[in-house]
Protein backbone atom coordinates (compact mmCIF):
# COMPACT_ATOMS: atom_id res chain seq x y z
CA UNK A 1 0.00 0.00 0.00
CA UNK A 2 2.83 2.40 0.88
CA UNK A 3 4.57 1.74 -2.44
CA UNK A 4 1.33 2.33 -4.39
CA UNK A 5 0.74 5.61 -2.53
CA UNK A 6 4.26 6.84 -3.28
CA UNK A 7 4.05 5.71 -6.90
CA UNK A 8 0.73 7.56 -7.30
CA UNK A 9 2.30 10.73 -5.84
CA UNK A 10 5.24 10.53 -8.25
CA UNK A 11 3.08 9.90 -11.33
CA UNK A 12 0.86 12.82 -10.28
CA UNK A 13 4.02 14.96 -10.16
CA UNK A 14 4.98 13.74 -13.65
CA UNK A 15 1.58 14.86 -14.96
CA UNK A 16 1.91 18.27 -13.27
CA UNK A 17 5.40 18.83 -14.70
CA UNK A 18 4.35 17.78 -18.21
CA UNK A 19 1.29 20.06 -18.16
CA UNK A 20 2.62 23.09 -16.32
CA UNK A 21 6.39 23.19 -16.76
CA UNK A 22 8.00 25.82 -18.97
CA UNK A 23 9.45 24.71 -22.29
CA UNK A 24 12.97 23.28 -21.78
CA UNK A 25 12.73 24.08 -18.07
CA UNK A 26 12.53 21.65 -15.18
CA UNK A 27 13.47 18.74 -17.47
CA UNK A 28 15.83 17.31 -14.85
CA UNK A 29 13.02 17.28 -12.30
CA UNK A 30 10.72 15.63 -14.84
CA UNK A 31 13.29 12.92 -15.56
CA UNK A 32 13.75 12.42 -11.81
CA UNK A 33 10.00 12.11 -11.24
CA UNK A 34 9.69 9.50 -14.01
CA UNK A 35 12.61 7.38 -12.78
CA UNK A 36 11.50 7.52 -9.15
CA UNK A 37 7.90 6.68 -10.12
CA UNK A 38 9.13 3.64 -12.08
CA UNK A 39 11.24 2.58 -9.08
CA UNK A 40 8.28 2.82 -6.72
CA UNK A 41 6.16 0.76 -9.12
CA UNK A 42 8.81 -1.97 -9.08
CA UNK A 43 8.51 -2.11 -5.28
CA UNK A 44 5.04 -3.60 -5.70
CA UNK A 45 5.47 -7.29 -4.83
CA UNK A 46 3.47 -8.76 -7.74
CA UNK A 47 5.11 -6.57 -10.37
CA UNK A 48 8.54 -7.08 -8.82
CA UNK A 49 8.23 -10.88 -8.89
CA UNK A 50 7.05 -10.77 -12.51
CA UNK A 51 9.83 -8.47 -13.75
CA UNK A 52 12.55 -10.18 -11.71
CA UNK A 53 11.55 -13.46 -13.33
CA UNK A 54 12.60 -11.98 -16.67
CA UNK A 55 16.11 -11.51 -15.23
CA UNK A 56 16.53 -15.04 -13.89
CA UNK A 57 14.71 -14.59 -10.54
CA UNK A 58 17.85 -13.56 -8.64
CA UNK A 59 16.72 -10.14 -7.31
CA UNK A 60 18.64 -8.30 -10.02
CA UNK A 61 15.64 -5.99 -10.36
CA UNK A 62 16.17 -4.97 -6.72
CA UNK A 63 19.65 -3.73 -7.66
CA UNK A 64 18.40 -2.07 -10.85
CA UNK A 65 15.66 -0.37 -8.86
CA UNK A 66 18.21 0.94 -6.35
CA UNK A 67 20.44 2.30 -9.14
CA UNK A 68 17.48 3.91 -10.95
CA UNK A 69 16.40 5.55 -7.69
CA UNK A 70 19.87 7.03 -7.11
CA UNK A 71 19.99 8.29 -10.70
CA UNK A 72 16.55 9.81 -10.20
CA UNK A 73 17.70 11.57 -7.03
CA UNK A 74 20.73 12.86 -8.97
CA UNK A 75 18.46 14.39 -11.64
CA UNK A 76 16.26 15.80 -8.90
CA UNK A 77 19.22 17.50 -7.25
CA UNK A 78 20.41 18.96 -10.56
CA UNK A 79 16.94 20.28 -11.34
CA UNK A 80 16.37 21.89 -7.97
CA UNK A 81 19.76 23.48 -7.43
CA UNK A 82 21.35 24.56 -10.71
CA UNK A 83 22.71 27.62 -8.95
CA UNK A 84 23.74 28.27 -5.39
CA UNK A 85 24.07 24.65 -4.35
CA UNK A 86 27.19 23.25 -2.67
CA UNK A 87 29.88 22.25 -5.17
CA UNK A 88 29.58 18.53 -4.45
CA UNK A 89 25.98 18.62 -5.70
CA UNK A 90 26.82 20.08 -9.13
CA UNK A 91 28.73 19.05 -12.24
CA UNK A 92 31.59 16.56 -12.04
CA UNK A 93 31.62 16.27 -8.20
CA UNK A 94 27.94 15.28 -8.25
CA UNK A 95 28.63 12.61 -10.87
CA UNK A 96 31.63 11.30 -8.89
CA UNK A 97 29.48 10.95 -5.76
CA UNK A 98 26.72 9.24 -7.77
CA UNK A 99 29.07 6.76 -9.45
CA UNK A 100 30.81 5.99 -6.14
CA UNK A 101 27.44 5.15 -4.60
CA UNK A 102 26.45 3.01 -7.61
CA UNK A 103 29.75 1.09 -7.58
CA UNK A 104 29.66 0.40 -3.81
CA UNK A 105 26.00 -0.64 -3.99
CA UNK A 106 26.57 -2.93 -6.98
CA UNK A 107 29.69 -4.61 -5.56
CA UNK A 108 28.00 -5.16 -2.20
CA UNK A 109 24.92 -6.65 -3.89
CA UNK A 110 26.95 -9.25 -5.76
CA UNK A 111 28.86 -10.16 -2.58
CA UNK A 112 25.60 -11.21 -0.91
CA UNK A 113 25.39 -15.04 -1.00
CA UNK A 114 22.14 -15.23 -2.92
CA UNK A 115 20.26 -18.50 -2.53
CA UNK A 116 18.34 -18.25 -5.80
CA UNK A 117 14.73 -17.33 -6.43
CA UNK A 118 13.02 -13.97 -6.10
CA UNK A 119 12.69 -12.63 -2.56
CA UNK A 120 9.75 -10.30 -2.01
CA UNK A 121 11.73 -8.53 0.71
CA UNK A 122 15.44 -8.62 -0.05
CA UNK A 123 16.65 -7.12 3.23
CA UNK A 124 14.35 -9.25 5.38
CA UNK A 125 15.88 -12.35 3.79
CA UNK A 126 19.52 -11.28 3.45
CA UNK A 127 19.91 -8.44 5.96
CA UNK A 128 21.94 -10.65 8.33
CA UNK A 129 24.86 -10.59 5.86
CA UNK A 130 27.40 -7.71 6.12
CA UNK A 131 27.38 -7.22 2.33
CA UNK A 132 23.60 -6.73 2.37
CA UNK A 133 23.94 -4.15 5.14
CA UNK A 134 26.55 -2.28 3.08
CA UNK A 135 24.30 -2.57 0.02
CA UNK A 136 21.40 -0.97 1.89
CA UNK A 137 23.42 1.65 3.77
CA UNK A 138 25.39 2.85 0.73
CA UNK A 139 22.21 3.98 -1.01
CA UNK A 140 20.99 5.95 1.97
CA UNK A 141 24.35 7.49 2.73
CA UNK A 142 24.14 8.85 -0.82
CA UNK A 143 20.65 10.22 -0.10
CA UNK A 144 21.96 11.83 3.11
CA UNK A 145 24.70 13.60 1.15
CA UNK A 146 22.38 14.83 -1.59
CA UNK A 147 19.51 15.93 0.60
CA UNK A 148 21.75 17.69 3.11
CA UNK A 149 22.82 19.86 0.18
CA UNK A 150 19.22 20.27 -1.00
CA UNK A 151 18.27 21.33 2.51
CA UNK A 152 20.84 24.15 2.33
CA UNK A 153 19.51 25.11 -1.11
CA UNK A 154 15.93 25.20 0.23
CA UNK A 155 16.99 27.42 3.16
CA UNK A 156 18.75 29.77 0.73
CA UNK A 157 15.63 29.92 -1.48
CA UNK A 158 13.39 30.79 1.47
CA UNK A 159 15.75 33.55 2.62
CA UNK A 160 16.59 35.15 -0.72
CA UNK A 161 13.64 34.70 -3.07
CA UNK A 162 11.22 37.58 -3.55
CA UNK A 163 8.60 35.31 -5.15
CA UNK A 164 5.93 33.78 -2.93
CA UNK A 165 5.73 30.60 -5.01
CA UNK A 166 9.47 29.99 -4.63
CA UNK A 167 9.36 30.50 -0.87
CA UNK A 168 6.43 28.05 -0.57
CA UNK A 169 8.24 25.48 -2.72
CA UNK A 170 11.41 26.04 -0.70
CA UNK A 171 9.60 25.45 2.60
CA UNK A 172 8.01 22.22 1.32
CA UNK A 173 11.35 21.00 -0.05
CA UNK A 174 13.00 21.87 3.26
CA UNK A 175 10.54 19.64 5.13
CA UNK A 176 10.87 16.95 2.45
CA UNK A 177 14.66 17.04 2.74
CA UNK A 178 14.48 16.73 6.52
CA UNK A 179 12.12 13.76 6.15
CA UNK A 180 14.46 12.14 3.62
CA UNK A 181 17.44 12.57 5.91
CA UNK A 182 15.46 11.11 8.82
CA UNK A 183 14.40 8.22 6.56
CA UNK A 184 18.02 7.61 5.57
CA UNK A 185 19.14 7.52 9.21
CA UNK A 186 16.26 5.15 9.97
CA UNK A 187 17.22 2.74 7.16
CA UNK A 188 20.89 2.80 8.15
CA UNK A 189 19.89 2.15 11.77
CA UNK A 190 17.49 -0.62 10.76
CA UNK A 191 20.11 -2.33 8.56
CA UNK A 192 22.74 -2.09 11.29
CA UNK A 193 20.32 -3.42 13.92
CA UNK A 194 19.40 -6.41 11.75
CA UNK A 195 23.07 -7.15 11.07
CA UNK A 196 23.86 -7.15 14.79
CA UNK A 197 20.70 -8.59 16.30
CA UNK A 198 18.85 -10.30 13.46
CA UNK A 199 15.43 -9.53 11.98
CA UNK A 200 13.65 -9.00 15.36
CA UNK A 201 16.07 -6.15 16.16
CA UNK A 202 15.04 -4.34 12.97
CA UNK A 203 11.28 -4.56 13.54
CA UNK A 204 10.99 -1.58 15.96
CA UNK A 205 12.38 0.66 13.20
CA UNK A 206 9.81 -0.40 10.63
CA UNK A 207 6.85 1.89 11.59
CA UNK A 208 9.11 4.96 11.40
CA UNK A 209 10.44 3.70 8.07
CA UNK A 210 6.99 3.48 6.46
CA UNK A 211 5.79 6.77 7.97
CA UNK A 212 8.88 8.67 6.83
CA UNK A 213 8.65 7.14 3.35
CA UNK A 214 5.18 8.60 2.82
CA UNK A 215 6.08 11.93 4.46
CA UNK A 216 9.21 12.26 2.32
CA UNK A 217 7.45 11.81 -0.98
CA UNK A 218 4.40 13.80 0.08
CA UNK A 219 6.42 16.93 0.88
CA UNK A 220 8.88 16.52 -1.98
CA UNK A 221 6.15 16.10 -4.60
CA UNK A 222 4.17 18.98 -3.10
CA UNK A 223 7.24 21.21 -3.20
CA UNK A 224 8.15 20.27 -6.77
CA UNK A 225 4.56 20.59 -8.01
CA UNK A 226 3.69 23.82 -6.21
CA UNK A 227 6.04 26.14 -8.11
CA UNK A 228 4.80 25.34 -11.66
CA UNK A 229 1.16 25.26 -10.56
CA UNK A 230 1.34 28.56 -8.66
CA UNK A 231 3.29 30.11 -11.56
CA UNK A 232 0.62 28.99 -14.02
CA UNK A 233 -2.19 30.33 -11.81
CA UNK A 234 -0.38 33.68 -11.48
CA UNK A 235 0.29 33.92 -15.21
CA UNK A 236 -3.32 33.05 -16.03
CA UNK A 237 -4.60 35.69 -13.62
CA UNK A 238 -2.21 38.30 -15.04
CA UNK A 239 -3.26 37.38 -18.59
CA UNK A 240 -6.92 37.94 -17.67
CA UNK A 241 -6.14 41.36 -16.22
CA UNK A 242 -4.09 42.32 -19.27
CA UNK A 243 -6.89 41.31 -21.65
CA UNK A 244 -9.41 43.28 -19.63
CA UNK A 245 -7.32 46.44 -19.91
CA UNK A 246 -6.69 45.67 -23.58
CA UNK A 247 -10.45 45.67 -24.17
CA UNK A 248 -10.87 48.91 -22.21
CA UNK A 249 -8.22 50.91 -24.07
CA UNK A 250 -9.01 49.56 -27.56
CA UNK A 251 -11.58 52.30 -28.41
CA UNK A 252 -9.07 54.97 -27.31
CA UNK A 253 -6.31 53.29 -29.33
CA UNK A 254 -8.50 53.20 -32.43
CA UNK A 255 -9.03 56.94 -32.09
CA UNK A 256 -5.27 57.40 -31.78
CA UNK A 257 -4.35 55.44 -34.92
CA UNK A 258 -7.10 57.16 -36.88
CA UNK A 259 -5.61 60.49 -35.88
CA UNK A 260 -2.07 59.29 -36.69
CA UNK A 261 -2.37 56.23 -38.93
CA UNK A 262 1.38 55.94 -39.63
CA UNK A 263 1.96 55.29 -35.94
CA UNK A 264 0.54 51.73 -35.88
CA UNK A 265 3.20 49.18 -34.83
CA UNK A 266 1.08 46.26 -33.72
CA UNK A 267 1.27 42.85 -35.39
CA UNK A 268 -1.10 39.93 -35.02
CA UNK A 269 1.64 37.59 -33.77
CA UNK A 270 2.38 39.34 -30.46
CA UNK A 271 0.76 38.20 -27.22
CA UNK A 272 -1.72 40.23 -25.16
CA UNK A 273 0.97 41.75 -22.91
CA UNK A 274 3.02 43.09 -25.84
CA UNK A 275 -0.14 44.25 -27.61
CA UNK A 276 -1.24 46.23 -24.55
CA UNK A 277 2.22 47.78 -24.21
CA UNK A 278 2.30 48.82 -27.88
CA UNK A 279 -1.19 50.31 -27.74
CA UNK A 280 -0.29 52.38 -24.68
CA UNK A 281 2.84 53.68 -26.46
CA UNK A 282 0.88 54.47 -29.63
CA UNK A 283 -1.83 56.30 -27.67
CA UNK A 284 0.70 58.44 -25.79
CA UNK A 285 2.70 59.19 -28.96
CA UNK A 286 -0.47 60.27 -30.76
CA UNK A 287 -1.41 62.52 -27.83
CA UNK A 288 2.03 64.21 -27.93
CA UNK A 289 1.92 64.79 -31.69
CA UNK A 290 0.81 68.38 -32.19
CA UNK A 291 -0.11 67.73 -35.84
CA UNK A 292 -3.46 66.08 -34.98
CA UNK A 293 -6.49 66.83 -32.85
CA UNK A 294 -6.17 63.73 -30.65
CA UNK A 295 -6.03 64.55 -26.92
CA UNK A 296 -6.33 62.62 -23.66
CA UNK A 297 -8.92 63.38 -21.02
CA UNK A 298 -8.26 62.95 -17.30
CA UNK A 299 -10.14 59.63 -17.38
CA UNK A 300 -8.04 58.50 -20.36
CA UNK A 301 -4.81 59.28 -18.51
CA UNK A 302 -6.06 57.45 -15.44
CA UNK A 303 -6.92 54.38 -17.55
CA UNK A 304 -3.49 54.40 -19.20
CA UNK A 305 -1.77 54.70 -15.82
CA UNK A 306 -3.75 51.72 -14.49
CA UNK A 307 -2.87 49.67 -17.58
CA UNK A 308 0.83 50.54 -17.16
CA UNK A 309 0.68 49.50 -13.50
CA UNK A 310 -0.84 46.19 -14.59
CA UNK A 311 2.02 45.62 -17.04
CA UNK A 312 4.55 46.40 -14.32
CA UNK A 313 2.98 44.07 -11.76
CA UNK A 314 5.48 41.48 -10.57
CA UNK A 315 5.18 37.71 -10.60
CA UNK A 316 3.47 35.81 -7.80
C-alpha positions in Angstrom: 0.0 0.0 0.0 2.8 2.4 0.9 4.6 1.7 -2.4 1.3 2.3 -4.4 0.7 5.6 -2.5 4.3 6.8 -3.3 4.1 5.7 -6.9 0.7 7.6 -7.3 2.3 10.7 -5.8 5.2 10.5 -8.3 3.1 9.9 -11.3 0.9 12.8 -10.3 4.0 15.0 -10.2 5.0 13.7 -13.6 1.6 14.9 -15.0 1.9 18.3 -13.3 5.4 18.8 -14.7 4.4 17.8 -18.2 1.3 20.1 -18.2 2.6 23.1 -16.3 6.4 23.2 -16.8 8.0 25.8 -19.0 9.5 24.7 -22.3 13.0 23.3 -21.8 12.7 24.1 -18.1 12.5 21.7 -15.2 13.5 18.7 -17.5 15.8 17.3 -14.8 13.0 17.3 -12.3 10.7 15.6 -14.8 13.3 12.9 -15.6 13.7 12.4 -11.8 10.0 12.1 -11.2 9.7 9.5 -14.0 12.6 7.4 -12.8 11.5 7.5 -9.1 7.9 6.7 -10.1 9.1 3.6 -12.1 11.2 2.6 -9.1 8.3 2.8 -6.7 6.2 0.8 -9.1 8.8 -2.0 -9.1 8.5 -2.1 -5.3 5.0 -3.6 -5.7 5.5 -7.3 -4.8 3.5 -8.8 -7.7 5.1 -6.6 -10.4 8.5 -7.1 -8.8 8.2 -10.9 -8.9 7.1 -10.8 -12.5 9.8 -8.5 -13.8 12.6 -10.2 -11.7 11.6 -13.5 -13.3 12.6 -12.0 -16.7 16.1 -11.5 -15.2 16.5 -15.0 -13.9 14.7 -14.6 -10.5 17.8 -13.6 -8.6 16.7 -10.1 -7.3 18.6 -8.3 -10.0 15.6 -6.0 -10.4 16.2 -5.0 -6.7 19.7 -3.7 -7.7 18.4 -2.1 -10.9 15.7 -0.4 -8.9 18.2 0.9 -6.4 20.4 2.3 -9.1 17.5 3.9 -11.0 16.4 5.6 -7.7 19.9 7.0 -7.1 20.0 8.3 -10.7 16.6 9.8 -10.2 17.7 11.6 -7.0 20.7 12.9 -9.0 18.5 14.4 -11.6 16.3 15.8 -8.9 19.2 17.5 -7.2 20.4 19.0 -10.6 16.9 20.3 -11.3 16.4 21.9 -8.0 19.8 23.5 -7.4 21.4 24.6 -10.7 22.7 27.6 -8.9 23.7 28.3 -5.4 24.1 24.6 -4.4 27.2 23.2 -2.7 29.9 22.3 -5.2 29.6 18.5 -4.4 26.0 18.6 -5.7 26.8 20.1 -9.1 28.7 19.1 -12.2 31.6 16.6 -12.0 31.6 16.3 -8.2 27.9 15.3 -8.3 28.6 12.6 -10.9 31.6 11.3 -8.9 29.5 11.0 -5.8 26.7 9.2 -7.8 29.1 6.8 -9.4 30.8 6.0 -6.1 27.4 5.2 -4.6 26.4 3.0 -7.6 29.8 1.1 -7.6 29.7 0.4 -3.8 26.0 -0.6 -4.0 26.6 -2.9 -7.0 29.7 -4.6 -5.6 28.0 -5.2 -2.2 24.9 -6.6 -3.9 27.0 -9.3 -5.8 28.9 -10.2 -2.6 25.6 -11.2 -0.9 25.4 -15.0 -1.0 22.1 -15.2 -2.9 20.3 -18.5 -2.5 18.3 -18.3 -5.8 14.7 -17.3 -6.4 13.0 -14.0 -6.1 12.7 -12.6 -2.6 9.7 -10.3 -2.0 11.7 -8.5 0.7 15.4 -8.6 0.0 16.7 -7.1 3.2 14.3 -9.3 5.4 15.9 -12.4 3.8 19.5 -11.3 3.4 19.9 -8.4 6.0 21.9 -10.7 8.3 24.9 -10.6 5.9 27.4 -7.7 6.1 27.4 -7.2 2.3 23.6 -6.7 2.4 23.9 -4.1 5.1 26.6 -2.3 3.1 24.3 -2.6 0.0 21.4 -1.0 1.9 23.4 1.7 3.8 25.4 2.8 0.7 22.2 4.0 -1.0 21.0 6.0 2.0 24.4 7.5 2.7 24.1 8.9 -0.8 20.7 10.2 -0.1 22.0 11.8 3.1 24.7 13.6 1.2 22.4 14.8 -1.6 19.5 15.9 0.6 21.7 17.7 3.1 22.8 19.9 0.2 19.2 20.3 -1.0 18.3 21.3 2.5 20.8 24.1 2.3 19.5 25.1 -1.1 15.9 25.2 0.2 17.0 27.4 3.2 18.8 29.8 0.7 15.6 29.9 -1.5 13.4 30.8 1.5 15.8 33.6 2.6 16.6 35.1 -0.7 13.6 34.7 -3.1 11.2 37.6 -3.6 8.6 35.3 -5.1 5.9 33.8 -2.9 5.7 30.6 -5.0 9.5 30.0 -4.6 9.4 30.5 -0.9 6.4 28.1 -0.6 8.2 25.5 -2.7 11.4 26.0 -0.7 9.6 25.4 2.6 8.0 22.2 1.3 11.3 21.0 0.0 13.0 21.9 3.3 10.5 19.6 5.1 10.9 17.0 2.5 14.7 17.0 2.7 14.5 16.7 6.5 12.1 13.8 6.2 14.5 12.1 3.6 17.4 12.6 5.9 15.5 11.1 8.8 14.4 8.2 6.6 18.0 7.6 5.6 19.1 7.5 9.2 16.3 5.1 10.0 17.2 2.7 7.2 20.9 2.8 8.2 19.9 2.1 11.8 17.5 -0.6 10.8 20.1 -2.3 8.6 22.7 -2.1 11.3 20.3 -3.4 13.9 19.4 -6.4 11.7 23.1 -7.2 11.1 23.9 -7.2 14.8 20.7 -8.6 16.3 18.9 -10.3 13.5 15.4 -9.5 12.0 13.6 -9.0 15.4 16.1 -6.2 16.2 15.0 -4.3 13.0 11.3 -4.6 13.5 11.0 -1.6 16.0 12.4 0.7 13.2 9.8 -0.4 10.6 6.8 1.9 11.6 9.1 5.0 11.4 10.4 3.7 8.1 7.0 3.5 6.5 5.8 6.8 8.0 8.9 8.7 6.8 8.6 7.1 3.4 5.2 8.6 2.8 6.1 11.9 4.5 9.2 12.3 2.3 7.4 11.8 -1.0 4.4 13.8 0.1 6.4 16.9 0.9 8.9 16.5 -2.0 6.2 16.1 -4.6 4.2 19.0 -3.1 7.2 21.2 -3.2 8.1 20.3 -6.8 4.6 20.6 -8.0 3.7 23.8 -6.2 6.0 26.1 -8.1 4.8 25.3 -11.7 1.2 25.3 -10.6 1.3 28.6 -8.7 3.3 30.1 -11.6 0.6 29.0 -14.0 -2.2 30.3 -11.8 -0.4 33.7 -11.5 0.3 33.9 -15.2 -3.3 33.1 -16.0 -4.6 35.7 -13.6 -2.2 38.3 -15.0 -3.3 37.4 -18.6 -6.9 37.9 -17.7 -6.1 41.4 -16.2 -4.1 42.3 -19.3 -6.9 41.3 -21.6 -9.4 43.3 -19.6 -7.3 46.4 -19.9 -6.7 45.7 -23.6 -10.5 45.7 -24.2 -10.9 48.9 -22.2 -8.2 50.9 -24.1 -9.0 49.6 -27.6 -11.6 52.3 -28.4 -9.1 55.0 -27.3 -6.3 53.3 -29.3 -8.5 53.2 -32.4 -9.0 56.9 -32.1 -5.3 57.4 -31.8 -4.4 55.4 -34.9 -7.1 57.2 -36.9 -5.6 60.5 -35.9 -2.1 59.3 -36.7 -2.4 56.2 -38.9 1.4 55.9 -39.6 2.0 55.3 -35.9 0.5 51.7 -35.9 3.2 49.2 -34.8 1.1 46.3 -33.7 1.3 42.9 -35.4 -1.1 39.9 -35.0 1.6 37.6 -33.8 2.4 39.3 -30.5 0.8 38.2 -27.2 -1.7 40.2 -25.2 1.0 41.8 -22.9 3.0 43.1 -25.8 -0.1 44.2 -27.6 -1.2 46.2 -24.6 2.2 47.8 -24.2 2.3 48.8 -27.9 -1.2 50.3 -27.7 -0.3 52.4 -24.7 2.8 53.7 -26.5 0.9 54.5 -29.6 -1.8 56.3 -27.7 0.7 58.4 -25.8 2.7 59.2 -29.0 -0.5 60.3 -30.8 -1.4 62.5 -27.8 2.0 64.2 -27.9 1.9 64.8 -31.7 0.8 68.4 -32.2 -0.1 67.7 -35.8 -3.5 66.1 -35.0 -6.5 66.8 -32.8 -6.2 63.7 -30.6 -6.0 64.5 -26.9 -6.3 62.6 -23.7 -8.9 63.4 -21.0 -8.3 62.9 -17.3 -10.1 59.6 -17.4 -8.0 58.5 -20.4 -4.8 59.3 -18.5 -6.1 57.4 -15.4 -6.9 54.4 -17.5 -3.5 54.4 -19.2 -1.8 54.7 -15.8 -3.8 51.7 -14.5 -2.9 49.7 -17.6 0.8 50.5 -17.2 0.7 49.5 -13.5 -0.8 46.2 -14.6 2.0 45.6 -17.0 4.5 46.4 -14.3 3.0 44.1 -11.8 5.5 41.5 -10.6 5.2 37.7 -10.6 3.5 35.8 -7.8 
